[in-house]
Amino acid sequence: MYQRDLKIQKGIKNQVRIQFKNSDQKRVSISDTQTFVFSMFDAINQRLILEKPLEVLETNTATRGLALLTLTESDTVDLVKTDYRYSVKLLDTDGSWTPAYSDTYYGVSGTAHILSDVYPVLQPSQTVTAFQKSFNADTAKYEHKSGNIYAYPEYNGNTALHTVAMYMTGFKGTVYIQGTLDNNPDSFNRYSTIETKEYNGFTGIDYVNFNGVFTYIRLMFVPATAPAESDNDNPNFFGSFDKFLYRS
């Protein structure tokens, strides 16, 4: 044991086979009636990070002394990429724990490297709180547009997932999620509508998920018009669209 450092990838399932040997490097028999536990800890702060039982695989001579450690996605996704210490302990017949020694010098721990070579690192959401108001002569309504938000098409496949989280307070009106493939959308008329949402006094956070490759996206909201008023420019009636968060 512990002859090699463990390399564990964040956010995916990891399976590590552990071979038990004696001081002469010969395999020793273990049984599924025995309890072996893998422990990983922060050696600097002496803080336990996780503990997992081992599955005994020994069924014949070929698998003698062999056990399996399985770390699920949730076991590692929140871990910091750094080096940890690990050990394996055995539950003795008297109910106490005894260490599984690593070598003839009785070292009882090894090194586990937490890596992120497979699991993608999520990028922070883009937050938009300012909107440009303009009057649309065709609809005779005021529109509020976010401007161009880069959608990182170089990182997305055809089924790329985009998420918009919208924060509103008593909002009445229509929200349009729009996208474009134009590399220089200097005109606000080069967008196509992807999703449309209607609200009538909504307060809280609403989410929109959509798929596709876009160079830029934008959000536009059109407030509702108060009764007996000539336009839709009365915030006392339509409430407020506070902000939105976007992630691709």
Secondary structure, 3 states (H helix, E strand, C coil): CCCCCEEEECCCCEEEEEECECCCCCECCCCCCCCEEEEEEECCCCEEEEEEECEECCCCHHHCCEEEEEECHHHHCCCCCCEEEEEEEEECCCCCEEECCCCCCCCCCEEEEEECCCCCCCCCCEEECCCEEEEECCCCEEEEECCCEECCHHHCCCCCEEEEEEEEEEEEEEEEEEEECCCCCCCCCCCEEEEEEEEEEEEEEEEEEEECCCCEEEEEEEECCCCCCCCCCCHHHHCEEEEEEEEC
